[in-house]
Amino acid sequence: GGMPPSPQQSFSIATHRLGNGLRVVMAPSHRVPVVSLSLWYAVASAHEREGRSGFAHLFEHVMFQGSANVGKAEHFSLVQAAGGRTNAYTGVDATVYQDTLPSHELELALWLEADRMATLGQALTREKLDNQRDVVKNERRKRVDNVPYGTWEERSFALAFPPTHPYHRSSWGSMEDLSAASLEDVQAFFATYYVPNNATLTLVGDFEPDAALALLDRHFGRIPRAPDPPGPEGDAATVAHALDRDEVRGDVPLPRLYLACHVPPLGDAGFDVADFLVDLLVTGRASRLQARLVRELRVAQAVDAWTMPLIAGASLLLVEATGRPEVPPADLETALDAELDHLAAEPPSDAEVDRVRLQRATRREKGNEKVEERADRIGMYASLLNDPERFLGEHRRDLSIGSEDVRACARASLAGANRKYLWYLP
């Protein structure tokens, strides 16, 4: 089928390194007078030590508590007053801070992020720490412990990766570890990981590279380089885990299955095929699982699937299938297994592959219209793979995926031995 030209081709990506090791990635584009900054610190749950879990996520909150020249919650109010927005999230491999502003306010974002990187450790008090510790615990109660299915992510990772693997532990960390953390522990964690040589700053949108570099140098250049922090502890190469199922009985309205399968890590061509395969399974009414499990067999009320891009040993492909009250959970599991087996046995038609390709191209066009989405994806490739240019080839990689690749991926990654079943039952 004819493909729309990709906007990814229309701009260039350049990488610089400041004297202190901060990696800067720039992708200027002048279509809208907006600039988006995505700052990736290579620290997350995978980097945490035994007895010291949950720090990266705690820091995502502490980072908004003010630094030497910025008051509590002022980061938000200053960005909002300038007509921008700010956000943060903790992954498994990195913690990400995002600021999107009108382009003439770029310096404000750089000043705020640099002040935070340079001075947060000193500005942290026991009072701020205690206050954010309580916020995180409350957030966990609200979003994990007291919500139906809330523990799915934590349990899926524990089931998919053995205890020796850095991904076995959840990014929420244990409440005991958070309670036991002293101000000194937390300051030491910050001083180790939140340093320029452990960060990647991606700038996308309406800016002049030379002017932006001068500003970056002014605000970030004075922050001293630190010793390079240690990588994740444990054995990242061994992803096989003896367990293959977990069952939670509790306060849930409907039976729900989370199926997790190892797929190749981000950066491997096999990951791109797995990501393509997800759309074939669940995107649109004609997709395999929507058509078969929801509409035809009526064993599921809803299905979803996605890949989690990870770098240490393997990524995950996850399927979420919510059952109907009258259908035995075993019937849903059997039907899902049959669909995955069928895909491993028989390649999809070229028409089906073309349909998925077009869906993906359309979604990518839409997503890339937003500067922050572009900054986030370029930031991911730059930070996790040291390859920001990989962003430019997303569209091309889709075009190279054929029906035989999809079947090979289903055979290798979705095979019975690689399926981890997490059931929630009322």
Stockholm file with secondary structure:
# STOCKHOLM 1.0

chainA/1-426         GGMPPSPQQSFSIATHRLGNGLRVVMAPSHRVPVVSLSLWYAVASAHEREGRSGFAHLFEHVMFQGSANVGKAEHFSLVQAAGGRTNAYTGVDATVYQDTLPSHELELALWLEADRMATLGQALTREKLDNQRDVVKNERRKRVDNVPYGTWEERSFALAFPPTHPYHRSSWGSMEDLSAASLEDVQAFFATYYVPNNATLTLVGDFEPDAALALLDRHFGRIPRAPDPPGPEGDAATVAHALDRDEVRGDVPLPRLYLACHVPPLGDAGFDVADFLVDLLVTGRASRLQARLVRELRVAQAVDAWTMPLIAGASLLLVEATGRPEVPPADLETALDAELDHLAAEPPSDAEVDRVRLQRATRREKGNEKVEERADRIGMYASLLNDPERFLGEHRRDLSIGSEDVRACARASLAGANRKYLWYLP
#=GR chainA/1-426 SS CCCCCCGGGGSCCEEEECTTSCEEEEEECCSSSEEEEEEEESCSGGGCCTTCTTHHHHHHHHTTSCBTTBCTTHHHHHHHHTTCEEEEEECSSCEEEEEEEEGGGHHHHHHHHHHHHHHHHHHCCHHHHHHHHHHHHHHHIIIIITSTTTTHHHHHHHHHSCTTSTTSSCTTCCHHHHHHCCHHHHHHHHHHHSSGGGEEEEEEESCCHHHHHHHHHHHHTTSCCCCCCCCCCSCSSCCCCSCCEEEEESSCSSCEEEEEEEECCTTSHHHHHHHHHHHHHHSSTTSHHIIIIIIISCCEEEEEEEEECCCSSCEEEEEEEEECTTSCHHHHHHHHHHHHHHHHHSCCCHHHHHHHHHHHHHHHHHHHTSHHHHHHHHHHHHHHHSCGGGGGGHHHHHHTCCHHHHHHHHHHHSSGGGEEEEEEEC
#=GC SS_cons         CCCCCCGGGGSCCEEEECTTSCEEEEEECCSSSEEEEEEEESCSGGGCCTTCTTHHHHHHHHTTSCBTTBCTTHHHHHHHHTTCEEEEEECSSCEEEEEEEEGGGHHHHHHHHHHHHHHHHHHCCHHHHHHHHHHHHHHHIIIIITSTTTTHHHHHHHHHSCTTSTTSSCTTCCHHHHHHCCHHHHHHHHHHHSSGGGEEEEEEESCCHHHHHHHHHHHHTTSCCCCCCCCCCSCSSCCCCSCCEEEEESSCSSCEEEEEEEECCTTSHHHHHHHHHHHHHHSSTTSHHIIIIIIISCCEEEEEEEEECCCSSCEEEEEEEEECTTSCHHHHHHHHHHHHHHHHHSCCCHHHHHHHHHHHHHHHHHHHTSHHHHHHHHHHHHHHHSCGGGGGGHHHHHHTCCHHHHHHHHHHHSSGGGEEEEEEEC
//
